[in-house]
Amino acid sequence: MKEKDFTRRDFMKTVGTGVAAAGLVSQFPSLAFGAKNYTFGSASAKGSWYPLAVAMSKVINDNVKGYNVTGVTTPGASRENIMRIDRKEMELGWSVSNYLYKGFHGKEPFKKKNQVFGWFSAYSGFFTIVARKNAGIKTIADLKGKRVAIGTPGSHTQLDNSNLIFPSCGLTPGKDFKPEFIRFPDAVQKMTDGHIDACSYFMGLKGPGYIQMAESVALNFLSIPSDAEQRIRKQDPSYFIGDIPKGTYAGMKGPASTVGLSYCTICGSYLSDEFMYKATKAVFENLKFIVSSAAAFKQAQVATVYRGMPVPVHPGAARYYKEMGVTK
């Protein structure tokens, strides 16, 4: 298989036809001519996971005979994907690594261990904590008494900010600082206007909102202290310690130490080794096409498939990685 160079326009044209065909197959199973029909879960239609699921499904369909994979939206995202894979209503999907860890081990919010394996870590997200320079905040400890945006109620960002990130740093939202439970775009605007002092959101590197914020107002990027990082890792081992490199955003003169999670692809532990080997090979030999569906996938590479992966990887996928010289 030879990797092709695709633009986003090429992707939309090609996938548009693929989605239509996939819809026909789901309505008329006989059109699959005996192929096994698999489903690839994502999240909402507006996020990056859905176009990635569609693109990955297409390269699998084009290169693995006997299978028809269809990318679908799943409003419940990580949790829904894991539970549906366990129930064999879905075979492939996306998940944030800490939900994958909890689903595999049967920890809350899951009620039992789920039949799910890791496929590969695709790219990373980090808790990015910033403060306006003119607010006099240079460390996380300086956030005491300040106004800090920490995400919408019930979101992954808000829950981990409230229950894990800041408590590990010795701060309790609502007691030590005034939390703002708002969407990230609103936080960007309030930071720019000076209506809040700081914000903490889980985000991939070079998130457009942080780029806009850093170009509009002078910021300090706050590091999580090393002892707090260790406490975070002890409480939730799916997190890893990493840096936001200097120069990632305007005015950032040095790295900021923080914790991250991997955005992972997942699969049913019951899937055959042969299918997973061929599907993995298809994906990594067609990366340019998949990247054309969502730029975040640029980080995906065989060398980092195990980074931040909190559960066993499917043996069929691991076989391909080993052939490429990569082992855990």
N, C-alpha and C positions, 0 to 999 in steps of 0.2 A: 504494500500500500504506500502510495506516495503522497506526502502532505502537500496540500494546495494552499495558496495564499488567497484569502478571501477578504473582501471589504464587508462592512456591516450591511450595505445594500445587497451584496451578493447573498449574504446570510438570510436576509429577510425574504428575498425571492425564493431561494432554495427551500427554506424551512416552511414558507407559506404553502408550497405544494406538499411538503411532507406532512404538515399538520392536517391538511385536508384529507390526504390519503389515510392518515392514522385514524381520523374520525370515521371514515368509511369502514375501515377494518373493525373498529370497535362496534359499529352498528351491524355489520354483516361479516361475522367471523369467517365465513367461507372464503372471503377474499384473501385471507392470509394463507390459503392453500396448505393447511396443515401446520403452519408455523406456530410456535409457542408465543402467546401474547403476554408481554410483561408491561408493567406500569412503573414509571419513574416519577416519584413525588418531588414537589418543590416547595413553594410557599404561595404568596399572592401573585397575581399576574403582573403587578407593578414592580416587583423586585427583580434582582438579577438571577435568582435561582430558577425561575420558570424558563426564560430563554436558554439558560444553560442546560436544563433538563431536556428541552426540545432538541437542542443542538447535539447533545451527547447521545440521545436516542437515535438521531438520524445517522450518526457515524457508526453506531452499533448495527443498525439495520442494514446499512450499506456494506458492512464488512463481516458480519457474523450470520452465516446462513442458518435458516430454520427458526429465526426469532424475529418478532415484531415488538419493538419497545415504543411506548407512547409516553411523552412527557405531559404531566397534568399539574394543575394548580391544587394546592392543599392549604386552605386557610389556617390550619393549625400548625403548619410548618414542621419544625423538628419533632415535636411530640407526636403529632398526627402521623408523620411519616414512619416513625419508629413503631408505633402501635399497629399501623396498617400492615407494615412488613411482617410483624410478628403474627398477625392474623392471616397472612398470605393473601391479602387483598392488594398487595403492592410488593414489588421485588427490589426496586432500587429507589434511592432518595437522597435528600440533602439533610444535614443536621449540624447544629453547633456542637462542638466536641463535649461540652459539659452535659448536654442533654443526652448525647450518645452514651456517655459514661453512666449516667443515672439509669437510662433505659436498659443497658446491658446488665447492670448489677441489680436492677429492680428497686432502686431508691426513689423516694418521692421526687416528682409527682406520679411515678409509675408504681403500680401495685404488685408487679412481679417482674422476674427477669424476662427479657424479650429476646426472641430468636433473631438477633441482628449482629452483623460483623461490620467492621470498618472496611471501606474500600480504599480511599486515599484522602490525605489532607490536601486540600486544594489551595487555600490561601488563608491568611491570618487576619484577625481583628484585634485591636488593642484598646484598653481603657485609656483614653486621651484626656488628660486633665489640664485645663488651661485657665489662666487668670489674666485679667487686664493689668498691665504693668502699673498703671496709675492708681490701682487699688492697694498697692503696697504688699502684694502677696508673692512671696518667693518660694515658700514651701507649703506642703499640704497642711502642716500645723498652723500656718497663718490664715487658714480658711475660717478659723473660729470667729463667730459673730458676723460672717459675711453671707451674701446671697449667692447660692450655688444651684444651678440647674442640674438635675440628676436623671431626667428621663420621665416618660409618661407612666402613670400608675399601672403596675402589673407587667410592664415590659421587662425583658431580660436586663437591660441597662439599669432601670430603676431598682429592681430587686437586688441585683448584685452590688450596686452602689450602696444601697441602704443596709444590706445584711452581711456584706463581705468586704468590699473594697475599703470604705471609710471606717467601719469598725476595726478592721485590721490595722488601720493607721491611727487608731485612738480617738476617732471622731464619731459622734452619733448624730446623724441628720435629724433636725428638729429640736435637738438639744444644744449641740455645739455650733451649728450654723442653720440658716434658714433655707430649707430646700425649695426649689421651684420644680414642680412636676409638669414639665412642658416638653413638647416635641423639639427635636434638634433644630429644625429650621427656625422655630421661635427663639430658641436659645442663641442662635447665630445673630438674629436681629437684636435681641436684648443685650448681648455682649457688645455689639457694634454701637448701640445707642447709649450704653452705660447704665442700663436699668438692672443688670445683675453684675456680680463681681467675678464669677468663675462658672465653669461648667465641666461636667465629666460624662462622656458618652463612649460607648463601645463602637469602634469604627475601624474600617480598613485604612491602611496608610494612604495619605493624600486624598482623604475624603473631601469632596468639593466644598462642603460647608466649612470645614476647618481652613481650607485654602482661602475662601472668601473672608472668613473672620480675620485670619492673619494678615491679609492685605488691607483690611479696613481699620484695624486697631492694633496697637502694640500689645503683644502677649508674652507671658511667661509660661513655658511648658513645664509643668510640675512633675518631678520624679516621685515614684512611690518608694519610701525607704526600704532598704534591703531586708530588715527584720520583718516589715509588714508583708513584703513579697513572700517570704518564707511562711508566714502565718496563712496567707491566702492559699498557697500551694498545699499546705497541710490540710486545710479545710476542704479544698477542692483540687485534687491532683490533676484534673484535666487542664488547668491553667499552666502556662509556661512563662518564664521570665524572659523579657526581651527589651529591646531599645527601640524608640522612635528615633531614627538617625537624624543627626544635625542636618539642617538645610531642607528637611522634608517640607517645612512650611516657612513662609517669609519671616525673617527676623530670628529664626531658630539657630543660635550660634553653637549649641552643644546638644548631645543626645539627651533624651528623657527616658529614664528607666521605668518600666511599667510591666504589666502582666497582659498576656494575650490568650486567645483561644483560637483553635483552628476551625475553619468552615470545612466540614468533611462530607464526602459522599459515603453512603452506607448501602448495605445490601443484606438480603436474607441469608442467614447462616446455612440454610438448606439448599441454596443454589449450587449447581454443579461446578466443580473445579474447572472443567473445560469451558463452560460458558463464561465464567468470570475471567479466565485467562484471555480468551479471545476478545471479550468486551473491553478489558483493560488495555490490551494491545491496540485496539481500534481507537480508543480515546487518546492515548499518548502518541499515536502516529498521525493524529489529525488535530493537534492542538491549535493551529492557526485558525482553522474553521470555527472551533469552539470559542476561541478568544473573540472572534468577530461578533459573537452574540452578547458578550459582557466583558468589559475590559478587566474586571477583577480577576478573571481567570488567567491573566498574564503571569501571575505568580506560580501557577501550577507547573510542576516539573517532577520527573521521576526521583530526583535526588532528595526531595523533601516530602515524599508521600507519607512518611512516618512521623513527621514533626507535629507534636501535639496530639497524635492519635492515641486516645485513652483506652482502646479495647483491641482485641486481636483483629488482625486483617484477614480477610478471606484467603484461604490457601491458594486458590486459583489466581488471585491478583498477586499474592506474594511470590508465586512462581515466576510471573513476568518481571517483577521488580528484581528478583535474584538474577535473572538472565541479563538484566541491565546493570548488574553490579551493585544493587542497593539492597541491604538487609537492615533489619531493625537494630 
